[in-house]
Each structure stands twice: as structure tokens, then as C-alpha cells.
Amino acid sequence: MAEKKAVLNVTVAESLADAVRHDAAAQGTTISSVVETALAEHIRRELVRKDGIEAGREEYEEMGYYPTPEEEAAAAAKVAEEIRLIVESRVRNAQRRASGAA
């Protein structure tokens, strides 16, 4: 039996909305399907990331090493910057695809 669907109202940049519309059209699917697939992938990756963090904490406990708050903050900032760069790249790629399909 198919899972019941829920409605989410989201606000995104117009350029991203345009890219999603173009992507859905190129795939012959709905915007909702594109967004649902992207959200599901995000959640899957987030769960993998959390599992990795937990595995790291377990390793730290076995080794007796705990990063300092400063080390954790520096690492978090580095990861946040990498994620920002990835998102920017994905948006640019989507915009390029969209402008090429226009």
C-alpha cells in the first residue's frame, strides 16, 4: 500500500524553483516528485552522516580522545563551508541545464 502523502509549503529562490521546474519537465515528472526525491536523498545522507558521527564518538571513547570544543567548532565550520560550496555548485549546474533546455 502506498504511503499517504503530506503537503509541505516551502519557499525557495526563484532560480532554484526555475531549475526544479526545468528538471521535472526534462524528466517527464512532477515538481513534487523531484522535490520528494531530493528530500528523501537528503534525509538518507543525513542519517548516514549521523551514523558516522556516532561511530566516531564510539571510536573516541575507546581511544580516550575527545576533541576540544574549539576543534569541533573548526570541523563544523569546515563541513558547513564544503556543504555551501556543494549547494552552490548544484544550483549553478541546475541553472546551466535549465538555460540549455530553454
C-alpha positions as CSV (number, residue, x, y, z in Angstrom):
1,M,0.0,0.0,0.0
2,A,1.4,3.4,-0.9
3,E,2.3,5.7,1.9
4,K,-0.1,8.6,2.5
5,K,1.3,11.9,1.1
6,A,1.6,15.1,3.1
7,V,1.6,18.7,1.9
8,L,4.7,20.9,2.7
9,N,4.8,24.5,1.7
10,V,8.3,25.7,1.0
11,T,9.8,28.9,-0.2
12,V,12.9,28.7,-2.4
13,A,14.9,31.1,-4.5
14,E,13.3,31.8,-7.9
15,S,16.4,30.5,-9.7
16,L,16.1,27.2,-7.8
17,A,12.4,27.0,-8.5
18,D,13.0,27.5,-12.2
19,A,15.7,24.8,-12.1
20,V,13.4,22.4,-10.4
21,R,10.6,23.1,-12.9
22,H,13.0,22.5,-15.8
23,D,14.4,19.4,-14.2
24,A,10.9,18.0,-13.7
25,A,9.9,18.8,-17.3
26,A,13.2,17.2,-18.6
27,Q,12.4,14.0,-16.5
28,G,8.8,14.0,-17.5
29,T,7.7,14.0,-13.9
30,T,6.2,16.4,-11.4
31,I,7.8,19.1,-9.4
32,S,6.6,17.3,-6.3
33,S,8.3,14.1,-7.4
34,V,11.6,16.0,-8.0
35,V,11.4,17.6,-4.6
36,E,10.4,14.4,-2.8
37,T,13.3,12.6,-4.3
38,A,15.7,15.3,-3.3
39,L,14.4,15.4,0.3
40,A,14.5,11.7,0.6
41,E,18.1,11.7,-0.6
42,H,19.0,14.5,1.9
43,I,17.4,12.6,4.8
44,R,19.2,9.4,3.7
45,R,22.6,11.2,3.7
46,E,21.8,12.9,7.0
47,L,21.2,9.5,8.6
48,V,24.4,8.2,7.2
49,R,26.2,11.3,8.5
50,K,24.7,10.8,11.9
51,D,25.7,7.2,12.0
52,G,29.2,8.2,11.1
53,I,29.3,10.8,13.8
54,E,28.1,8.2,16.3
55,A,30.8,5.7,15.1
56,G,33.4,8.4,15.5
57,R,32.2,9.1,19.1
58,E,32.4,5.4,19.9
59,E,35.9,5.3,18.5
60,Y,36.9,8.4,20.6
61,E,35.5,6.7,23.7
62,E,37.6,3.6,23.0
63,M,40.7,5.7,22.3
64,G,40.1,8.0,25.2
65,Y,40.3,11.1,23.0
66,Y,37.7,13.8,22.9
67,P,38.0,16.7,20.6
68,T,38.0,20.1,22.2
69,P,35.1,22.4,21.7
70,E,37.3,24.6,19.5
71,E,38.3,21.5,17.4
72,E,34.7,20.6,17.0
73,A,33.7,24.1,16.0
74,A,36.5,24.3,13.4
75,A,35.5,21.0,12.0
76,A,31.8,22.0,11.9
77,A,32.7,25.3,10.1
78,K,34.8,23.4,7.6
79,V,31.9,21.0,6.8
80,A,29.4,23.8,6.6
81,E,31.7,25.6,4.0
82,E,32.0,22.4,2.0
83,I,28.2,21.9,2.0
84,R,27.7,25.5,1.0
85,L,30.1,25.0,-2.0
86,I,28.3,21.8,-3.0
87,V,24.9,23.5,-2.9
88,E,26.2,26.5,-4.9
89,S,27.6,24.1,-7.5
90,R,24.4,22.1,-7.7
91,V,22.4,25.3,-8.2
92,R,24.8,26.5,-10.9
93,N,24.6,23.2,-12.7
94,A,20.8,23.1,-12.5
95,Q,20.7,26.7,-13.9
96,R,23.1,25.7,-16.7
97,R,20.9,22.7,-17.6
98,A,17.8,24.8,-17.4
99,S,19.3,27.5,-19.7
100,G,20.4,24.9,-22.1
101,A,17.0,23.3,-22.2
102,A,15.3,26.7,-22.8
